[in-house]
Each structure stands twice: as C-alpha cells, then as structure tokens.
C-alpha cells in the first residue's frame, strides 16, 4: 500500500527523496504505473515521488541542432511539434500512435523510457536517432547513457534506484537523411505493437544508401538493432528489391514469440514486411517526399 | 403495401461522415482525406425531430448515476470467489479462516442458500446459485464474501481454503457428443427441463427446422455444395461491468442491479431465495450498456443473500477480468456444416445443415437460440426443402446466451459466404444469385410462413446501388454484400399513461432502457396520439414496483411491445380528454381533435381548449389515467409439424429484412482488413424515431466490425480464457470506424409493432461480418471460414490456403447415431 506521496517542485528536492527513501519511485503521467496496478500486475509503490510539478523537466529546446526535451515532455507535444516532425520524423511517427489521445496528453517520454517495455513505441526511433538520456543522482551529478543501453530487460533499466531521468537529447541527423517508425497494428488506437521497426537512412550523393540504422520493437526482451539488415542497405541501391532483402535479413535472425496476439510464424513474416515498408518510408523522406505522419497508417497496402 | 424508401443518409450521415473527417484531421495532420468523398457541410443539419432524449443530458455530462455510484448508509462490499479452473471436483471448502478476518461480515456458499436448481426460461434446470461439489467453468461462483471495505472482502476471498481435484476439461463440441465422452453434467437425467427438450449426455437441447424432404432433394440435385464454417466465442463487453446492490428492509429487499431484465431478475431472485416475489423489488439506475450480457438473472440472488446475512446493504461490482469470465452471457462458438442442392441455373432446391452450438457449462437460454440459428441458416431465401438441426452442447467454457442478435452474426456469416460460393459455382455474380433466390412478397418461409412485402429485394437493390456509387475501386479494395433477416419478439408488456394536473404527461412503464433509446422514445408515440410534444412527458421506468411487467431490453422487443402498450394507453387518455372537451366546447366528440396541446373542433381554430385546462378539470374528478397492455400479435401462420425442440421460434414474427454492402481495403502482405464504407439497407416496417434508428445502425455496425476481424475469445487447453482483458480482447474504436450510411425501407408489418414497425435493435449487427468475408474473397480469391477473420487468419488463408475451419467436413449421420446412443433408445424424436 502506498503510504508516502510527495510532489516536489525542483529536481534537487526529488533527488533528495530518492536518495534517502529506498522505496521511493518517480511517477509522471502514471499511464503505465496506474494501469499496471489496476490490472493487478504490479502494486503501486510504497512511496511515490510525483515529478509533474517540476517545471524544469517540462522544457524543450533545439540546442546546436540537437533536440533537448525534459522527461515530462508528452507524446502529444512530440507528435505535434513542427521541428520534431521535420527532423526527427520517426519519433513523431511513434509518439503519434501511443495509446489514444488521452494517453498521449498525459504520458511522457521519460516514463515511456523508464517503463522499459519491449513494445514501447518511442524507444526504437530514439535508438536509431542515436539519442541519449541524462540521469541525475544526489552527490553524483549527472551521467549520459545512450537510449540503446538504458533498458536491460522487460521493465528493467540500468539506472540506479536513486537516479532520475531528467532529459532526452537527440542529435540532428545528417543532411539527406530520412527516418520512419512503423508498427503492425490490428486497430489504430489503444493498440500495442505486434512488431515494429524504426529506420534512419542517409543517402549518398548518387542517391544510393550511404548508411542505415534499424531498430526492432516487440521481437526481443528489449529494443534490438538489426545489423544484418543494416549491412544489406549500406552502400546498396535505394530500390524496393534492396528494401525487401533487408526486411528478410531482419526477420531471419529474429526470434519472435508465440502469444495470444500473434503466432511466432506470423510475427516473423510481419517483421520482414514492416522493416521493408519502414525502410521505404525513410528513404522516401530522405529524398524529400512527403509520407504522412504516422507512417503506420500509410503503410497499409504498401509494397512488401 | 407501398414501400417508401427513406434516405436518412441525406439528412444525418453527413454528420457521421463529418465526424469521421474531423477525427482524421486530429490524428493525421498531414494525411490527405481520401477515404471519404463527402465534404463536411458548413452547418451541420439539425436533428429531426428536434428532440433530446430524457436521459441524454445526464449521461453526456457525467451526472448520470449508475448502479455502482449509488450511496447507502453502512454499505458493505462483496467479492466473489470464482473457480479459476475449467473443470474440477471440490474436495473440501473451508471458510473458517476467512470468517475470522477483520471486517468480514458474511460468507456464503451453497450450504447457506436453499438447494434449488434453476435455468433460463426453464429450459434445463442445471444451475445452482453457488457451486455444489463441482465447478464447471472458470467463472463459476464458489463463495461470496461481504466485508466493510473492498480490500477486506478481497482478503476474505483469498483466505477461503478450497481443495480441488482437477478433471479434464471438455472443450471440443464434436468430441462431447460422442458416446463415452466425459460429461459436464453427469446427473443430467435428474434435472427438470422444458417438455420440448430432451437433455441427455452433453446435449442440452436439439431443435430442427424441417420442411419437405431435403435429403431426397439434395440426392436428386444437379449440383451439391457442402462446407464447414467455424465461429469462435465472443463477448458483449458493455462499458459498465455488472453491479448489484441489495438493501433489505424488514422482509423486503430492494435490489439495484445493472440488469436488462428487471422482472426476470426479480422472479429468479425470489425463486432461489424461496421468498414471495412481491417482497423483491428490482430497480435499474442508468444502465451502462448491456448488449445481451446483462440479459438474465445474474448476481442479484448472491448479493441479496449476502445482504441478508450481513444485515447491511451490500454492493458487488465486477472487475473487468471478472466481467469477462463470470457472467454467463457470451456469444456462441459455433460449428456450421451446411449443404445445399442447386439447379444448374442457380436456383436453390434444398438445404441440409447441422449447427453445433457451444453452450458452455450451463444451458442458459441456448436451446431456443439453436432454433434461431436454424432459421438464420435457412435465411430469407426460397428453399422448397429444408432440414436444419441445431444442437446445444455442454462444454467447460463460459456459458453462452443471448448476446445482441444471438447466433445471428455467426450464422449469417456462414450462410452468406456459402451463398457466394454457390453463386460462383454456377457462374452468377453474388447479386444475381440473390435476385434469383431471395423471397418475394407471398413466398413461403422455412416453416411455410407467408412473407409480407418485398423488403428482401428492396434492401438488396438499395445497398448494392449505393455501394457502387463513389470512387472506383483502387488496389487492394473490394466490395462484399450479405443479406439476412431477423425477427421481432412479440410478448406481453404493459404501460400506464397519466396527464398530471398541470397538463404535463407521465408514462409509467416497466420497460428497461439499455441505451438504445427505445424507452426514451416512448414519449414520441404518446405525444403523437395526444397532440402534445415528446418533451411534455416524463417517464417512470425500469422499476418492478412501479411499472407493469415488461420482458426487458432483449430480442428487439421494447418498442415492438411496450410501444404498442403506450399507444393503447394514450388512446384511452385521448378518449377521456375528448369527452371532457366535448362538454367544455359543447361539441360532438366526433368533431374534435387533439393538436398542439389543445383539444379543438376540426376546422374551427377558435373553438379549442388547452389540455392543461382539461387536466385541471379532470384533477378534481375522474383523473386522466389509462393503461395499455397490447395483446401480443400472433405468430404468423406456419407449419412446424416436422420440427422438434419447438420453443417459439419456429416462425419469425414481423421479420426485418436487410442487406449490408461493404467496401474494404485489404493489405495482402499482412491480412489486415480496413473497412472503409458500410451501407446498410433495412426494412424496418416503419421508422418511428430517425436519429434513434440511425444510432442503432451505426452502433450495431461498429460492434459487428469488431466481431468480424478483431475480437474472439482465445481459450487455452486448460479451458481458461487467454484474453480476458481490454488490451487483448480488442474492440473497434472510433479511430477505425468506417463511413456508415443507413437506408431505411418501410413495408409496414400487418402484425407488427407500433404503426407497423419491426425490431431495429439487433438487425444492424447481423450481416456485416458476412459482407466483409465476401469482400475478402473478392479481394484475394481465398475464403476465410473461421470467425473472427483476424489478420493472421486472413494471411494464413492467402499464403497457405488454410481456411481456418480446421477439420474436414463431417458427415451428418453420426449425430443421429450419437443421439440415439445417448438417449438409449430410438432416435429420441418427439
């Protein structure tokens, strides 16, 4: 049972509570915490540090080209920001489809990352975009951790119990880049990814693919990169046959699970389809073509 | 009878289309709107008539109080101990430790209530309030705890010690019928039952629809096609979970319940507690949706007994997980084997079919639903010879029962796909095949009832015509159609109408408003009779103490029966008013009319007197008060002499005819189907309340779409539901709702509801899945014979040819043999 609840107004105060109260856990929008507790999956923490009043955590800016957003930044803001949609498009693709409008208004990027679900929408885009997070603790200052190294398993992160995720920093992709995130969805709201893929491609001067990063959602205990698929794309022609080959490569090494939502068979086959389409969307955007946000909607019926 | 097509679409669907566009704008700022060829009008048209239902404001503003919102002094909280396993013997049950916990006020098991077996409508009396010795499905109630707080009640439940001996769950309906199968109800021969049924073994009931000699006709037919279709169980998922509060006062109990059938809840509560019915009152606050899931006696008896033992009001509210596993009203899983004999030109000669209904652990009302399923497999088609049997089979799954249009969506999905297969077989397109075989006015139904009107053809033509308008089909896009029929349910129902001293009106009815607006629309009927406005009427409803009997919000019956009662009562009040007016105006009653709140001489606008004035006069004398209890119309003439298991649906009263045409965009790489447009054309006899009818259409279509491709309960081999949560039991949301247009055709029924109207609550959900299935085949060339047609199943059908119906066609014969062996002698035919 929760018997301690504090809502500090500064980061320092929040850090002080986390340091002295071993059972204290931060909560922002609560969209994962409360739902899990209601369903009986995870009881509410004994001690809650509510961080929603900390103004500094809600700030966002573009500094020297990098996107710098506080942990309290909502999915709705990310999905609607003209800057994010233009330069970090995969992130907007993902933020636009988290849950429902109500979830997006209340849920935060910090919460999404610290919840460390293998099916989180925003994580794969942040991984391919090379994003980092800042973790702060009292007496230890701050440290920078790549998003790719934050989650270590379903629901578990490499953060210490007294650390607070304060900021997400996303560097500006190189020129001639495009990014996209697509999930396979049976319905278009209140949905969780069956499988998902995020892709960042950079085109060379001759329009071939100079480099690519691919990250996969819901096919492992954490978000994983797809190095074999990336290798197919690097230096390759930006054409459908290459995209398909990369999709097949991504599916070949994946070990998706059987569960009530999909069989392993179907998931594996769909991974190839989703990766192929996500690459096509990212390449189109790199060329300057408009693919609507969220790309998951556009994906229906596209070449596979 | 002249048909008068009404295009409600012109009036109201721009609002639906506009709402759809607005939704898209919010979510996809940069996406061009391509799925909708209508522009949103600058000013949305006003609804016709300009009338707000009496409960609308409260519900929309959050002020409406539902059962779980009601406050009581000293309220205690209930929690149920559910079995949590599909089939087990109870070796021991010890509540001692639980009773000693702080705050626990009362704990009940079957030992604490009368040993009484009951069953819906008396079909098979196979149920006790709590489990006795055996649990037969995971949601079976083993015990109930009342405590001061919900947490203490949960702790009490957790402290009850039960030792189970697990038994193998019976989950295969065909295996359950074979001789030697383990039995869900070993003592079934000792159960009381309806005399038209012969429960035996794992068979709760068997009904047939038989006309002529189908076997001989099929044997002689030039073309015979036989197929199997399999539908999974599904859930009604009302947004409000079951909630019951019982409050005793002396030897009387008031039960506030989220029930669709207050009178049935009252009778059964009185029955199981062995107290007189007049000491039980059932009141429904506002109902947060039912869809059939609340259409029976549920937990009223448990909670009333707990409240009596605890000597305090006690409230039970199910969690969402409990809502999935405990109430015994889910949509049937079904296996349909259908065989049709055809002439070379595509004329249907005969149909034979066997339907296996999974009724789960308790029969509930499944036996009668089998009859309905059989009628649905015959459909609104000209078929000279018919032999369709429906078997209700026990398994250890959640008991199934009358969810909205019970068996309709599954049966229509099977038979309308079958009709497209037949059409292809003789080289006819689906529309031409239906033009050839759908019934016309005067044609004979499957039990020889005479069809009235040409609604089947009119709805087909209207839907087909409309779906073909608009943009040409793009890649992955296709169209599918499906036709069908559904009944109205005549039944007893009463109402009072009074005019108060100030001239306002009040309708007093026992009818239940489950959200359709059927009760809320009763003032329209009274107002039309009395020359008043609907908003002049208040309604007292859904309280067994105040209103006369009504069957509840099920079977599309509220307007059909209670509407007639209200009209009858209003006409009597009209007679009373005109008599008073004749005196006041010194005129003959025959020269008077009621209009605009006045009684006046026809043709003389100055010679009139207000109803308010007449009411003041009446208030000092005979009062203005009347009753109506319209005699239910007779079933249409028919011949069911060759049918067995006759429970009342061997003919369809005032059938509604309909056709849905859908447009889909299928993604063959993933199997995902997006339905972009649904045209519904429905012969409802008479439209009484246009926005209400449209509301039923749009809501029904959205519910049907969920059932078609998204929902479906997944069971493990242990008999437990694997997706008993809203995350994994996926409902359609507005984000996926298609553009929906409703076309209404009016062929007033001679033996129908008010003004010749027919039921409108259930038909909307029946044919949509079938139309989508046919569209899937049009888009891919493959057929999916498993419902729901999930993306994975569609994908599998495309990539491997596996249609999902799992087993090869089974011959019809063995069911007869199995029945004979179970019954011990002969064929068990009555």
Boltz contact constraints between the chains, C-beta under 6 A:
constraints:
  - contact:
      token1: [A, 186]
      token2: [B, 710]
      max_distance: 6.0
  - contact:
      token1: [A, 186]
      token2: [B, 791]
      max_distance: 6.0
  - contact:
      token1: [A, 187]
      token2: [B, 730]
      max_distance: 6.0
  - contact:
      token1: [A, 187]
      token2: [B, 736]
      max_distance: 6.0
  - contact:
      token1: [A, 188]
      token2: [B, 735]
      max_distance: 6.0
  - contact:
      token1: [A, 188]
      token2: [B, 736]
      max_distance: 6.0
  - contact:
      token1: [A, 189]
      token2: [B, 733]
      max_distance: 6.0
  - contact:
      token1: [A, 189]
      token2: [B, 735]
      max_distance: 6.0
  - contact:
      token1: [A, 190]
      token2: [B, 733]
      max_distance: 6.0
  - contact:
      token1: [A, 260]
      token2: [B, 714]
      max_distance: 6.0
  - contact:
      token1: [A, 260]
      token2: [B, 722]
      max_distance: 6.0
  - contact:
      token1: [A, 260]
      token2: [B, 723]
      max_distance: 6.0
  - contact:
      token1: [A, 260]
      token2: [B, 728]
      max_distance: 6.0
  - contact:
      token1: [A, 262]
      token2: [B, 792]
      max_distance: 6.0
  - contact:
      token1: [A, 266]
      token2: [B, 792]
      max_distance: 6.0
  - contact:
      token1: [A, 273]
      token2: [B, 669]
      max_distance: 6.0
  - contact:
      token1: [A, 292]
      token2: [B, 28]
      max_distance: 6.0
  - contact:
      token1: [A, 292]
      token2: [B, 30]
      max_distance: 6.0
  - contact:
      token1: [A, 292]
      token2: [B, 31]
      max_distance: 6.0
  - contact:
      token1: [A, 293]
      token2: [B, 30]
      max_distance: 6.0
  - contact:
      token1: [A, 300]
      token2: [B, 667]
      max_distance: 6.0
  - contact:
      token1: [A, 301]
      token2: [B, 476]
      max_distance: 6.0
  - contact:
      token1: [A, 301]
      token2: [B, 667]
      max_distance: 6.0
  - contact:
      token1: [A, 304]
      token2: [B, 669]
      max_distance: 6.0
